[in-house]
């Protein structure tokens, strides 16, 4: 979508997914993954989307900034929460005096 209104070309999420390298399964990144990167982010980095009416677009620059920021490592520390099984095992060890 090239338009004088925008300084960069806009791509739909489906188009953008096909521009990115294939994932470890040899498949394209899913549209849902792109949406998740925009809403939740990935290790503290969010993908910038552009909304025109009810349509969602992304620019090559936004993809470049996102992937470059992600390549620099985690911005925020990853917090790991123990699973229920791990908590039970820890409690059992405490009761045994270990």
DSSP file (Angstrom, degrees, kcal/mol; ACC not computed):
  #  RESIDUE AA STRUCTURE BP1 BP2  ACC     N-H-->O    O-->H-N    N-H-->O    O-->H-N    TCO  KAPPA ALPHA  PHI   PSI    X-CA   Y-CA   Z-CA
    1    1 A X              0   0    0      0, 0.0     9,-1.3     0, 0.0     2,-0.5   0.000 360.0 360.0 360.0  97.4    0.0    0.0    0.0
    2    2 A X        +     0   0    0      7,-0.2     2,-0.3     3,-0.0     7,-0.1  -0.857 360.0 158.3-101.2 130.2    2.0    3.0   -1.2
    3    3 A X    >   -     0   0    0     -2,-0.5     3,-1.1     3,-0.3     5,-0.0  -0.994  50.3-124.3-151.4 145.8    0.5    6.4   -0.5
    4    4 A X  T 3  S+     0   0    0     -2,-0.3    -1,-0.1     1,-0.2    -2,-0.0   0.730 108.6  67.7 -64.2 -21.2    1.8    9.9   -0.2
    5    5 A X  T 3  S+     0   0    0      2,-0.0     2,-0.4     1,-0.0    -1,-0.2   0.827  99.2  54.3 -67.2 -32.7    0.2   10.1    3.3
    6    6 A X    <   -     0   0    0     -3,-1.1    -3,-0.3     1,-0.1     4,-0.1  -0.856  67.6-152.1-109.5 137.9    2.7    7.5    4.7
    7    7 A X  S    S+     0   0    0     -2,-0.4     2,-0.3    -5,-0.1    -1,-0.1   0.698  85.0  44.2 -79.3 -18.0    6.5    7.8    4.4
    8    8 A X  S    S-     0   0    0     -5,-0.0     2,-0.2    52,-0.0    -5,-0.2  -0.889  94.3-100.1-124.2 155.9    6.9    4.0    4.4
    9    9 A X        -     0   0    0     -2,-0.3    51,-0.5    -7,-0.1     2,-0.4  -0.541  37.7-136.1 -73.0 137.9    5.1    1.2    2.7
   10   10 A X  E     -A   59   0A   0     -9,-1.3     2,-0.4    -2,-0.2    49,-0.2  -0.782  17.5-164.7 -98.6 139.5    2.5   -0.5    4.8
   11   11 A X  E     -A   58   0A   0     47,-2.4    47,-2.4    -2,-0.4     2,-0.0  -0.955  20.1-122.7-121.8 140.8    2.2   -4.3    4.9
   12   12 A X  E  >  -A   57   0A   0     -2,-0.4     4,-2.7    45,-0.2     5,-0.2  -0.319  35.5-106.8 -68.1 165.0   -0.7   -6.4    6.3
   13   13 A X  H  > S+     0   0    0     43,-0.6     4,-2.4     1,-0.2     5,-0.1   0.863 122.4  54.5 -64.6 -33.6    0.3   -8.9    9.0
   14   14 A X  H  > S+     0   0    0      2,-0.2     4,-1.2     1,-0.2    -1,-0.2   0.913 111.1  44.6 -64.5 -42.2   -0.2  -11.7    6.5
   15   15 A X  H  > S+     0   0    0      1,-0.2     4,-0.9     2,-0.2     3,-0.3   0.916 113.3  50.6 -66.9 -42.6    2.2  -10.0    4.1
   16   16 A X  H >X S+     0   0    0     -4,-2.7     4,-1.3     1,-0.2     3,-0.7   0.883 104.4  57.8 -63.8 -38.8    4.7   -9.2    6.8
   17   17 A X  H 3< S+     0   0    0     -4,-2.4    12,-0.7     1,-0.3    -1,-0.2   0.859 106.1  50.0 -60.3 -34.9    4.7  -12.8    8.0
   18   18 A X  H 3< S+     0   0    0     -4,-1.2    -1,-0.3    -3,-0.3    -2,-0.2   0.697 105.2  58.0 -77.6 -18.9    5.8  -13.9    4.6
   19   19 A X  H << S+     0   0    0     -4,-0.9    -1,-0.2    -3,-0.7    -2,-0.2   0.771  93.4  81.7 -78.9 -26.8    8.6  -11.4    4.6
   20   20 A X  S  < S-     0   0    0     -4,-1.3     9,-0.1    -3,-0.2     3,-0.1  -0.391  94.1 -92.0 -79.5 155.8   10.2  -12.8    7.7
   21   21 A X        -     0   0    0      1,-0.1     8,-0.3    -2,-0.1    -1,-0.1  -0.238  51.3 -92.3 -61.5 155.8   12.5  -15.8    7.7
   22   22 A X        -     0   0    0      6,-0.1     6,-0.2     1,-0.1    -1,-0.1  -0.334  43.3-116.7 -66.6 151.1   10.9  -19.2    8.3
   23   23 A X    >   -     0   0    0      4,-3.5     3,-2.1    -3,-0.1    -1,-0.1  -0.100  41.2 -81.0 -80.1-174.3   10.7  -20.5   11.9
   24   24 A X  T 3  S+     0   0    0      1,-0.3    -1,-0.1     2,-0.1    -2,-0.1   0.678 131.0  55.8 -65.6 -17.0   12.4  -23.6   13.2
   25   25 A X  T 3  S-     0   0    0      2,-0.2    -1,-0.3     3,-0.0     3,-0.1   0.377 119.7-108.5 -92.5   3.4    9.6  -25.8   11.8
   26   26 A X  S <  S+     0   0    0     -3,-2.1     2,-0.3     1,-0.3    -2,-0.1   0.688  82.4 119.2  78.2  18.2   10.1  -24.4    8.3
   27   27 A X        -     0   0    0      1,-0.1    -4,-3.5    -6,-0.1    -1,-0.3  -0.760  69.7 -97.5-114.0 161.0    6.9  -22.4    8.5
   28   28 A X        -     0   0    0     -2,-0.3   -10,-0.1    -6,-0.2    -6,-0.1  -0.409  48.6 -94.3 -70.3 151.4    6.1  -18.7    8.3
   29   29 A X        -     0   0    0    -12,-0.7    -1,-0.1    -8,-0.3     2,-0.1  -0.422  51.2-114.1 -59.9 140.8    5.6  -16.8   11.5
   30   30 A X     >  -     0   0    0      1,-0.1     4,-1.7    -3,-0.1     3,-0.2  -0.427   9.2-122.1 -82.0 156.9    1.9  -16.7   12.2
   31   31 A X  H  > S+     0   0    0      1,-0.2     4,-2.3     2,-0.2     5,-0.2   0.872 115.1  58.2 -60.8 -37.7   -0.2  -13.6   12.2
   32   32 A X  H  > S+     0   0    0      1,-0.2     4,-2.5     2,-0.2    -1,-0.2   0.861 102.7  53.4 -62.4 -35.8   -1.2  -14.4   15.8
   33   33 A X  H  > S+     0   0    0      2,-0.2     4,-2.7     1,-0.2    -1,-0.2   0.920 108.0  49.7 -65.3 -43.1    2.5  -14.2   16.7
   34   34 A X  H  X S+     0   0    0     -4,-1.7     4,-1.5     2,-0.2    -2,-0.2   0.916 112.0  48.5 -61.4 -42.4    2.9  -10.8   15.2
   35   35 A X  H  X S+     0   0    0     -4,-2.3     4,-2.5     2,-0.2     5,-0.2   0.906 111.1  50.3 -63.0 -41.3   -0.2   -9.6   17.1
   36   36 A X  H  X>S+     0   0    0     -4,-2.5     4,-2.2     1,-0.2     5,-1.9   0.906 107.4  53.5 -64.2 -41.8    1.2  -11.1   20.3
   37   37 A X  H  <5S+     0   0    0     -4,-2.7    10,-1.4     1,-0.2    -1,-0.2   0.844 113.2  45.3 -60.5 -32.4    4.6   -9.3   19.7
   38   38 A X  H  <5S+     0   0    0     -4,-1.5    -2,-0.2     8,-0.3    -1,-0.2   0.875 122.9  32.4 -79.0 -38.9    2.6   -6.1   19.4
   39   39 A X  H  <5S+     0   0    0     -4,-2.5    -3,-0.2    -5,-0.1    -2,-0.2   0.946 137.4  16.2 -86.7 -52.0    0.3   -6.5   22.4
   40   40 A X  T  <5S-     0   0    0     -4,-2.2     4,-0.3    -5,-0.2    -3,-0.2   0.759  96.5-145.6 -92.1 -28.6    2.4   -8.5   24.9
   41   41 A X      < -     0   0    0     -5,-1.9     2,-0.4    -6,-0.2     5,-0.3  -0.235  18.4 -92.7  83.9 177.8    5.8   -7.9   23.5
   42   42 A X  B >  S-C   45   0B   0      3,-2.8     3,-1.0    -5,-0.2    -1,-0.1  -0.913  93.6 -26.0-136.9 106.0    8.6  -10.4   23.5
   43   43 A X  T 3  S-     0   0    0     -2,-0.4    32,-1.7     1,-0.2    33,-0.6   0.897 130.8 -42.1  53.3  45.5   11.1  -10.1   26.5
   44   44 A X  T 3  S+     0   0    0     -4,-0.3     2,-0.5     1,-0.2    -1,-0.2   0.423 117.5 107.4  89.4  -1.1   10.3   -6.4   26.9
   45   45 A X  B <   -C   42   0B   0     -3,-1.0    -3,-2.8    31,-0.1     2,-0.4  -0.934  49.7-161.6-114.2 132.1   10.2   -5.4   23.2
   46   46 A X        -     0   0    0     -2,-0.5     2,-0.4    -5,-0.3    -8,-0.3  -0.890  18.1-125.7-115.0 145.0    7.0   -4.7   21.4
   47   47 A X        -     0   0    0    -10,-1.4     2,-0.5    -2,-0.4    16,-0.1  -0.728  28.0-128.5 -84.6 129.9    6.3   -4.6   17.7
   48   48 A X        -     0   0    0     -2,-0.4    11,-0.4    14,-0.2     2,-0.3  -0.684  26.8-168.3 -83.9 125.3    4.8   -1.3   16.5
   49   49 A X        -     0   0    0     -2,-0.5     2,-0.5     9,-0.1     9,-0.2  -0.788  13.2-140.5-109.0 155.9    1.7   -1.6   14.4
   50   50 A X  E     -B   57   0A   0      7,-3.3     7,-3.1    -2,-0.3     2,-0.5  -0.974  13.1-154.4-117.0 129.2   -0.1    1.0   12.4
   51   51 A X  E     -B   56   0A   0     -2,-0.5     2,-0.5     5,-0.2     5,-0.2  -0.894  13.0-178.9-106.5 128.3   -3.9    1.1   12.4
   52   52 A X  E >  S-B   55   0A   0      3,-2.3     3,-1.9    -2,-0.5     2,-0.3  -0.926  71.8 -50.6-123.6 102.4   -5.8    2.6    9.5
   53   53 A X  T 3  S-     0   0    0     -2,-0.5     0, 0.0     1,-0.3     0, 0.0  -0.551 121.2 -24.3  65.3-128.0   -9.5    2.4   10.4
   54   54 A X  T 3  S+     0   0    0     -2,-0.3     2,-0.3    -3,-0.1    -1,-0.3   0.374 118.7  99.9 -95.9   4.3  -10.1   -1.2   11.4
   55   55 A X  E <   - B   0  52A   0     -3,-1.9    -3,-2.3   -43,-0.0     2,-0.4  -0.694  62.2-144.2 -96.3 145.9   -7.1   -2.5    9.4
   56   56 A X  E     + B   0  51A   0     -2,-0.3   -43,-0.6    -5,-0.2     2,-0.3  -0.906  22.5 172.7-112.9 132.4   -3.7   -3.4   11.0
   57   57 A X  E     -AB  12  50A   0     -7,-3.1    -7,-3.3    -2,-0.4     2,-0.3  -0.876  15.9-157.7-132.9 164.6   -0.4   -2.8    9.2
   58   58 A X  E     -A   11   0A   0    -47,-2.4   -47,-2.4    -2,-0.3     2,-0.3  -0.978  14.1-136.8-139.0 151.2    3.3   -3.0   10.0
   59   59 A X  E  >  -A   10   0A   0    -11,-0.4     4,-1.9    -2,-0.3     5,-0.2  -0.700  23.5-118.7-104.9 161.2    6.2   -1.3    8.3
   60   60 A X  H  > S+     0   0    0    -51,-0.5     4,-2.5    -2,-0.3     5,-0.1   0.861 116.8  56.4 -63.6 -34.9    9.6   -2.8    7.4
   61   61 A X  H  > S+     0   0    0      2,-0.2     4,-2.8     1,-0.2    -1,-0.2   0.905 105.2  50.5 -64.1 -41.5   11.2   -0.3    9.7
   62   62 A X  H  > S+     0   0    0      2,-0.2     4,-2.3     1,-0.2   -14,-0.2   0.904 112.0  47.8 -63.7 -40.8    9.0   -1.5   12.6
   63   63 A X  H  X S+     0   0    0     -4,-1.9     4,-2.6     2,-0.2     5,-0.2   0.904 112.6  49.4 -64.7 -41.2   10.0   -5.1   11.9
   64   64 A X  H  X S+     0   0    0     -4,-2.5     4,-2.5     2,-0.2     5,-0.2   0.932 112.0  47.2 -63.9 -46.7   13.7   -4.0   11.7
   65   65 A X  H  X S+     0   0    0     -4,-2.8     4,-2.5     2,-0.2     5,-0.2   0.917 114.0  48.6 -61.8 -44.1   13.5   -2.1   15.0
   66   66 A X  H  X S+     0   0    0     -4,-2.3     4,-2.4    -5,-0.2    -2,-0.2   0.951 114.6  43.1 -61.5 -51.0   11.8   -5.0   16.7
   67   67 A X  H  X S+     0   0    0     -4,-2.6     4,-1.7     1,-0.2    -1,-0.2   0.868 114.6  50.8 -67.3 -35.1   14.2   -7.7   15.5
   68   68 A X  H  X S+     0   0    0     -4,-2.5     4,-0.7    -5,-0.2    -1,-0.2   0.919 111.4  47.4 -67.6 -42.5   17.2   -5.6   16.2
   69   69 A X  H >< S+     0   0    0     -4,-2.5     3,-0.7    -5,-0.2    -2,-0.2   0.894 112.4  50.1 -64.9 -39.4   16.1   -4.8   19.7
   70   70 A X  H >< S+     0   0    0     -4,-2.4     3,-1.3     1,-0.2    -1,-0.2   0.829 104.3  59.1 -67.3 -31.9   15.3   -8.5   20.3
   71   71 A X  H 3< S+     0   0    0     -4,-1.7    -1,-0.2     1,-0.3    -2,-0.2   0.699  93.8  66.1 -71.3 -18.1   18.8   -9.4   19.0
   72   72 A X  T << S-     0   0    0     -4,-0.7    -1,-0.3    -3,-0.7    -2,-0.2   0.486 114.0-108.4 -82.4  -2.0   20.4   -7.3   21.7
   73   73 A X    <   -     0   0    0     -3,-1.3    -1,-0.3    -4,-0.1     2,-0.1  -0.339  58.4 -24.4 101.3 176.3   19.1   -9.7   24.4
   74   74 A X        -     0   0    0      1,-0.2   -30,-0.1    -2,-0.1   -31,-0.1  -0.365  43.6-164.9 -66.2 136.6   16.4   -9.4   27.0
   75   75 A X  S    S+     0   0    0    -32,-1.7     2,-0.4     1,-0.2   -31,-0.2   0.834  79.7  35.3 -86.7 -39.1   15.6   -5.9   28.1
   76   76 A X  S    S-     0   0    0    -33,-0.6    -1,-0.2     1,-0.0   -31,-0.1  -0.900  99.2 -98.5-115.3 147.2   13.7   -6.9   31.2
   77   77 A X        -     0   0    0     -2,-0.4     2,-0.5     1,-0.1    -2,-0.1  -0.309  36.6-118.2 -63.6 145.2   14.6   -9.9   33.4
   78   78 A X        -     0   0    0    -35,-0.1     2,-0.6    -4,-0.0    -1,-0.1  -0.727  24.2-149.6 -84.6 125.8   12.6  -13.0   32.8
   79   79 A X        -     0   0    0     -2,-0.5     2,-0.6     2,-0.0    -1,-0.0  -0.870   8.1-160.0-101.4 120.1   10.7  -14.1   35.8
   80   80 A X        -     0   0    0     -2,-0.6     2,-0.5     0, 0.0    -2,-0.0  -0.857   2.8-156.4-100.4 125.8   10.2  -17.8   36.2
   81   81 A X        -     0   0    0     -2,-0.6     2,-0.0     1,-0.0    -2,-0.0  -0.861  24.8-113.5-101.0 135.3    7.4  -18.9   38.4
   82   82 A X        -     0   0    0     -2,-0.5     2,-0.0     1,-0.1    -1,-0.0  -0.339  30.9-117.6 -67.1 146.5    7.6  -22.4   39.8
   83   83 A X     >  -     0   0    0      1,-0.1     4,-2.3    -2,-0.0     5,-0.2  -0.293  27.1-105.3 -75.4 166.9    5.1  -25.0   38.7
   84   84 A X  H  > S+     0   0    0      1,-0.2     4,-2.5     2,-0.2     5,-0.2   0.900 122.7  52.1 -59.3 -42.2    2.7  -26.6   41.0
   85   85 A X  H  > S+     0   0    0      1,-0.2     4,-2.4     2,-0.2    -1,-0.2   0.891 108.6  50.2 -63.9 -39.7    4.7  -29.8   40.9
   86   86 A X  H  > S+     0   0    0      2,-0.2     4,-2.4     1,-0.2    -1,-0.2   0.897 110.4  49.8 -66.3 -39.9    7.9  -28.0   41.8
   87   87 A X  H  X S+     0   0    0     -4,-2.3     4,-2.5     2,-0.2    -2,-0.2   0.922 111.7  48.7 -64.1 -43.2    6.2  -26.3   44.7
   88   88 A X  H  X S+     0   0    0     -4,-2.5     4,-2.4     1,-0.2    -2,-0.2   0.913 111.7  49.1 -61.9 -42.9    4.9  -29.6   46.0
   89   89 A X  H  X S+     0   0    0     -4,-2.4     4,-2.2     2,-0.2    -1,-0.2   0.906 111.1  49.6 -64.5 -41.8    8.3  -31.2   45.6
   90   90 A X  H  X S+     0   0    0     -4,-2.4     4,-2.1     2,-0.2    -2,-0.2   0.917 111.8  48.5 -62.2 -43.8   10.0  -28.3   47.5
   91   91 A X  H  X S+     0   0    0     -4,-2.5     4,-2.2     1,-0.2    -2,-0.2   0.898 110.1  51.6 -63.5 -41.1    7.4  -28.6   50.3
   92   92 A X  H  X S+     0   0    0     -4,-2.4     4,-1.6     1,-0.2    -1,-0.2   0.894 109.7  49.9 -63.4 -40.1    8.0  -32.4   50.5
   93   93 A X  H  X>S+     0   0    0     -4,-2.2     5,-2.5     2,-0.2     4,-0.5   0.890 108.9  52.2 -65.7 -38.8   11.7  -31.9   50.8
   94   94 A X  H ><5S+     0   0    0     -4,-2.1     3,-1.1     1,-0.2    -2,-0.2   0.919 108.5  50.5 -61.8 -43.5   11.2  -29.3   53.6
   95   95 A X  H 3<5S+     0   0    0     -4,-2.2    -1,-0.2     1,-0.3    -2,-0.2   0.836 108.7  52.2 -64.1 -32.1    9.0  -31.8   55.5
   96   96 A X  H 3<5S-     0   0    0     -4,-1.6    -1,-0.3    -5,-0.2    -2,-0.2   0.570 117.7-115.6 -80.3  -8.1   11.7  -34.4   55.1
   97   97 A X  T <<5       0   0    0     -3,-1.1    -3,-0.2    -4,-0.5    -2,-0.1   0.681 360.0 360.0  84.4  18.0   14.3  -32.0   56.5
   98   98 A X      <       0   0    0     -5,-2.5    -4,-0.2    -6,-0.2    -5,-0.1   0.428 360.0 360.0 -92.4 360.0   16.4  -31.7   53.4
